[in-house]
Structure formats: structure tokens, C-alpha cells
Amino acid sequence: MLFAKRLRIVIAYKVSRYVIHLGGTGSGMGTLLISKIREEYPDRMMLTFSVFPSPKVSDTVVEPYNATLSVHQLVENADECMVLDNEALYDICFRTLKLTTPSFGDLNHLISATMSGVTCCLRFPGQLNSDLRKLAVNLIPFPRLHFFMVGFAPLTSRGSQHTFSHCTGADSDAEWDAKNMMCAADPRHGRYLTASAMFRGKMSTKEVDEQMMNVQNKNSSYFVEWIPNNVKSSVCDIPPKGLTMSSTFIGNSTSIQEMFRRVSEQFTAMFRRKAFLHWYTGEGMDEMEFTEAEST
């Protein structure tokens, strides 16, 4: 499989991103692939979309182990990590989209919309484009602080054909709303170090700048003062399918510690009892690897 991946990279050459899902088999195989890609292509930017587990929607008891072991690798080998959370995705389906029985297809629809928004400037032309390196330069004040919260507006359910004629100030506010965040952490409980807003559709950069200024003024208490001009914006001319305009939010907020703390508490509760540890040591892992991952 690693050889096949290498062949694909050689053919594509411009590898710059990789998608990983934490909690199940993807956590181990995904971090292995990321570490191998990092060894082979150390100059490439590594962007991950990482889905963290939640006890509310999980049926695998060892997910906290898998997630914690993966985060340890993401700190070292990923340049930018977009944090997604099953709990937050289900809350969006229930509260915002009014879906009574959301499926994984509905969750994947939300994730795909966000992924498309984050990477749109890599694929389509725009007035004010951005790439992964520019994103990293503007969002990461310190190397280890590369775990971001993401949001998207307007949110639509799978298969719906809502069409919005213009991007209003309300839509810009919505992408900053805690209810639209795809990570179960409330940004009002922390402060933003940096942020980025990516707009898609026909709009002027003047309109975008005005909306960003209004949002910053409304939420000034949630931004640190020691990083000036800490909100970046970009505009891509091509809108998503079914919409005329959309906006994607990326925030580097201290409140993301709520999600990490939740996973850490679940990990510690099992690890101090050595519960299920034999499944890992039996495959050749050492208990010290768990201790190192917990300290990360």
C-alpha cells in the first residue's frame, strides 16, 4: 500500500494535503502514511482534515486511545490540521438542519462542503487567492499551534437545492457562530489568535473587507491584542454547486482545548486502569508510547 501511495505521489508530484480520520483504523494507517510522506517530501505542506471521536456517537470503546496516539503524530508531522468533531457535526444536523435521523452521508456532506471551501483557492481562480503556505503563515504564530476550528455558511442539508442570491452580513456572522463550528468547542470560551475567511462567488473585495471589519468589531473581545491584523480573507470566483455564494471560516482559537481536554480525560480514565492495553502491546506497541502521547 505504501508503494502504491508513492507511485500516486510521483505521478501527481505536487502533493500538499492528506485526509485522515481519527478513532478507527484510519488513525494508525493514516499517521503512518503521513510520517512516510513527510520523510519522502519534507518540503511539502501537509494539511489534514481530522475527525475526532465523540462518546455520543461512537461505538468503539478504544477511540480515545487511537485519537490521542494520532494527535501525537499530527503535532510532529502535520503543518495544518482542520479539526472536525462527530459530536459537533451531529449537533448541526439536529439543531440547524432539523434532521431527525442524520446518517454518515449527512455528516460527510458537511465535511465535504468545508473541505471544498478550504481548498477552493488551490483549484479555482479568484480575485484574492490563497494557498496552504500563505494560510500557514497567517494562521500559525507558533509551530505546535496548528490545530484549527472550521465553520461554513450557509449550511444546507444533503440533496437540498437552496440558492442564495447574495452573501449577506448575516451569513458572515453565521460562519463565526459557535453553532456552525464543526468542532465541539465554544469559541466564546477562549480567544482567537488568528483567523481566516474564504469567500466563494461573485463579490467585490471591498464588500469582503467591510464585512470582515464589521465582524471583527462585533467580536473584538474574542481576539488577542498582541497580534495585529490577525484576520485574513480570500475570494474565489467559483461558487459551490447549488449556491451562488458561500463562506468558510478557519480559526486558531484557544477554546479548542475543550475538545482536546475531553479526549484526554477519556484516555486517562482508561489508561490508568490499563484497560484494553493488551490489544496494543500484543501488536508490538510499548506502554511508553501511550505515556508520551498523553504528555503531548
C-alpha positions in Angstrom: 0.0 0.0 0.0 2.9 2.4 0.8 4.4 1.6 -2.6 1.1 2.3 -4.3 0.8 5.6 -2.5 4.4 6.5 -3.5 3.5 5.8 -7.2 0.5 8.1 -6.9 2.6 10.9 -5.4 5.2 10.5 -8.1 2.5 10.8 -10.8 0.8 13.8 -9.1 4.1 15.3 -7.8 2.5 18.3 -6.2 1.3 16.5 -3.2 0.3 19.0 -0.5 -2.5 17.6 1.6 -3.8 14.4 3.1 -7.0 13.4 4.7 -7.1 11.4 7.9 -9.9 10.2 10.2 -9.1 9.6 13.8 -10.5 7.0 16.1 -10.6 3.8 14.0 -8.2 2.0 11.6 -7.6 5.3 9.7 -5.8 6.7 12.7 -3.0 4.2 12.7 -2.7 3.8 8.9 -3.2 7.5 8.3 -0.5 8.7 10.6 1.9 6.0 9.2 1.3 7.3 5.7 1.7 10.9 6.9 5.0 10.1 8.5 6.3 8.3 5.4 5.2 11.2 3.1 6.9 13.6 5.5 10.2 11.6 5.2 10.0 11.5 1.4 8.7 15.0 0.8 9.8 17.2 3.7 9.3 20.4 1.7 5.6 19.8 1.0 2.8 21.4 3.1 0.8 18.8 4.9 -2.9 19.7 5.6 -5.1 17.2 7.3 -8.9 17.1 8.0 -9.0 15.2 11.2 -12.3 13.8 12.5 -12.1 13.4 16.3 -14.3 10.8 18.1 -17.2 11.6 20.5 -18.8 9.3 23.1 -22.2 10.5 22.0 -21.9 9.0 18.5 -19.3 6.3 19.0 -19.5 2.5 19.1 -15.8 1.9 19.6 -14.5 2.0 23.2 -10.8 2.5 22.3 -11.3 5.6 20.2 -9.7 7.9 22.9 -6.6 5.7 22.7 -6.5 5.9 18.9 -7.1 9.7 18.8 -4.5 10.5 21.4 -1.9 8.4 19.7 -2.7 10.1 16.4 -2.6 13.7 17.8 1.0 12.9 19.0 1.9 12.2 15.3 -0.1 15.2 13.9 1.8 17.6 16.2 5.1 16.4 14.7 4.2 15.6 11.0 1.3 17.9 10.0 1.6 21.5 9.1 -2.1 22.4 9.3 -4.8 20.4 11.0 -8.5 21.2 10.4 -10.3 19.7 13.5 -13.7 18.1 12.9 -15.8 16.5 15.5 -18.6 13.9 15.2 -20.4 15.5 18.2 -20.5 18.9 16.6 -21.5 17.5 13.2 -24.4 15.7 14.7 -25.5 18.8 16.6 -25.5 20.8 13.4 -27.7 18.1 11.7 -30.1 18.1 14.6 -30.3 21.8 15.6 -29.6 23.7 12.3 -30.6 21.3 9.5 -33.5 19.8 11.6 -32.6 16.2 10.5 -34.3 13.7 12.9 -32.1 10.7 11.9 -28.8 12.0 10.4 -26.7 9.4 8.6 -22.9 9.3 8.0 -23.8 10.6 4.5 -25.2 13.8 6.0 -22.1 14.2 8.2 -19.9 13.6 5.1 -21.9 16.3 3.2 -21.0 18.9 5.9 -17.3 17.8 5.9 -17.1 17.9 2.1 -18.5 21.4 1.9 -15.9 22.6 4.4 -13.1 20.8 2.7 -14.2 22.3 -0.7 -14.2 25.7 0.9 -10.8 25.4 2.5 -9.1 24.2 -0.7 -11.1 26.2 -3.3 -8.3 28.7 -3.9 -6.0 25.8 -4.8 -8.4 24.6 -7.6 -10.2 27.7 -8.9 -9.3 31.3 -9.9 -10.1 34.2 -7.7 -9.6 37.9 -7.1 -7.7 37.3 -3.8 -6.3 33.9 -3.8 -4.6 31.9 -1.1 -2.6 28.6 -0.8 -1.6 26.3 2.0 1.7 28.1 2.7 0.0 31.5 2.8 -2.6 30.0 5.1 0.1 28.7 7.4 2.0 31.9 7.5 -1.1 33.9 8.5 -2.7 31.4 11.0 0.2 29.7 12.9 2.0 32.0 15.4 3.9 29.1 16.9 4.7 25.7 15.2 2.7 23.5 17.6 -0.4 25.7 17.4 -1.6 24.4 14.0 -5.0 22.9 15.1 -7.9 24.9 13.7 -11.6 25.2 14.2 -13.6 25.4 11.0 -17.1 26.6 10.1 -19.2 27.0 6.9 -22.2 29.1 5.8 -24.8 28.8 4.6 -25.4 25.3 5.9 -27.6 23.1 3.7 -28.8 19.5 4.0 -27.7 16.9 1.5 -29.8 16.9 -1.7 -31.3 20.4 -1.0 -31.2 22.9 -3.8 -31.1 26.2 -1.8 -29.8 29.1 -3.8 -28.7 32.3 -2.2 -28.6 35.4 -4.3 -26.0 37.3 -2.3 -23.7 36.9 0.7 -25.2 39.0 3.5 -23.6 40.2 6.7 -25.7 37.6 8.5 -24.0 34.8 6.5 -20.6 36.2 7.5 -21.7 36.3 11.1 -23.1 32.8 10.9 -19.7 31.3 9.9 -18.3 32.7 13.2 -21.3 31.3 15.2 -20.4 28.6 17.7 -23.4 26.6 16.4 -21.8 26.4 12.9 -18.4 25.3 14.2 -17.6 21.7 13.2 -15.7 21.1 16.4 -17.4 20.7 19.8 -15.8 23.7 21.4 -17.3 27.1 22.1 -15.0 29.9 20.7 -16.6 32.3 23.3 -14.8 30.3 26.0 -11.4 31.3 24.5 -9.7 33.9 22.3 -8.7 33.9 18.7 -5.0 34.1 17.9 -5.7 34.3 14.2 -8.5 33.6 11.7 -9.2 33.3 8.0 -12.4 33.7 6.0 -12.7 32.3 2.5 -15.5 33.6 0.3 -16.7 31.9 -2.9 -18.8 33.6 -5.6 -19.2 36.9 -7.3 -18.4 39.6 -4.8 -16.1 42.6 -4.5 -13.0 42.6 -2.2 -14.4 45.9 -0.9 -17.5 44.2 0.3 -15.5 41.4 1.9 -13.2 43.8 3.7 -16.2 45.8 5.1 -17.9 42.6 6.3 -14.7 41.3 7.9 -14.2 44.7 9.6 -17.8 44.6 11.0 -17.4 41.1 12.3 -14.1 41.9 14.0 -15.6 45.0 15.6 -18.5 42.9 16.9 -16.2 40.2 18.3 -13.2 42.3 19.3 -13.2 40.9 22.8 -12.6 37.4 21.4 -9.3 38.3 19.7 -5.9 38.7 21.3 -4.5 42.2 21.2 -0.8 41.3 20.7 -1.3 40.0 17.1 -2.4 42.9 14.9 -4.3 42.4 11.6 -4.9 38.8 12.6 -7.8 38.1 10.2 -7.0 37.1 6.6 -9.6 36.9 3.8 -9.6 35.4 0.3 -12.1 35.4 -2.5 -12.6 32.6 -5.1 -14.8 33.4 -8.1 -16.3 30.0 -8.5 -19.2 29.2 -6.0 -20.1 25.8 -4.7 -22.7 23.7 -6.6 -26.2 24.7 -5.7 -25.1 28.1 -4.2 -24.3 31.4 -5.6 -22.1 32.4 -2.7 -20.6 30.8 0.4 -18.0 31.5 3.1 -15.7 29.2 5.0 -14.1 30.1 8.4 -10.8 28.9 9.8 -10.0 29.9 13.4 -6.9 29.4 15.6 -8.6 29.6 18.9 -7.5 28.7 22.5 -11.0 27.3 23.0 -10.1 24.2 21.0 -8.5 22.9 24.3 -12.1 21.9 25.3 -12.1 19.2 22.7 -8.6 18.0 23.5 -9.4 18.0 27.2 -12.5 15.9 26.6 -10.5 13.3 24.7 -7.6 13.4 27.2 -10.0 12.8 30.1 -11.4 9.7 28.3 -7.9 8.5 27.6 -6.7 8.9 31.1 -9.7 7.2 32.6 -8.9 4.0 30.7 -5.1 4.2 30.7 -4.7 4.5 34.5 -6.6 1.2 34.7 -4.6 -0.3 31.7 -7.9 -1.1 30.2 -7.8 -2.6 26.6 -4.0 -2.0 26.6 -3.2 -5.6 25.8 -4.7 -5.3 22.3 -1.9 -2.7 21.6 1.0 -4.3 23.4 0.1 -7.6 21.7 0.7 -6.0 18.4 4.2 -4.8 19.4 3.5 -1.4 20.9 5.1 -0.3 24.2 3.3 1.3 27.1 5.8 4.2 27.0 4.3 5.2 23.7 1.0 5.8 25.4 2.7 7.8 28.2 4.4 10.0 25.6 1.2 10.6 23.7 -0.6 11.6 26.8 2.0 14.1 27.7 1.7 15.7 24.2 
